[in-house]
Amino acid sequence: MKLYRRFHANSAGAAAIEFAIIAPLFILIVLTMIAYGIYLSAAHSIQQLTADAARTAVAGLTSQERTQLVSDFISRSTIDHPLLDRSKLQVSVTTDPTNANQFTVSATYDASNLPIWNLYTFPLPDHVIHRFATIRMGGI
């Protein structure tokens, strides 16, 4: 009984054991937050670039002009994200088949070169980022 009281009263290594149990999960959660932050930052940059390209394409009168305006904008734009590679970005301009007064600029980015895929984290989103912006031509 005396040994039990002495064992129960001694808590010198309890913090180390608690840390050993909790630390791996905490580190995994922190790495996942970093990975999602990088992914969402890249996705936001692609969305912003797509929206800006769509606004540029409003000046085009035909589908060919809009496509040319978008490709010119993409080639001259500065993608201000340090982890994005312009060569992995594909942009297309299509007219809405149900409404001839609308067109959509779609961007597809192969995000497989982002460093987040090497982290051991919780499940992450798809390796390809798809974003689009739809613009209505004319008034209401």
SULPE-V593961 format. One record per run of one state. SS is the DSSP state (2 for helix, 1 for strand, 0 for the rest). FROM is the first residue (numbers start at 1). TO is the last residue. If there is no record, write none. Layout:
ss:from:to
SS:FROM:TO
SS:FROM:TO
This chain:
ss:from:to
0:1:1
2:2:9
0:10:13
2:14:57
0:58:62
2:63:76
0:77:85
2:86:88
1:89:95
0:96:101
1:102:110
2:111:113
0:114:114
2:115:118
0:119:127
1:128:136
0:137:140
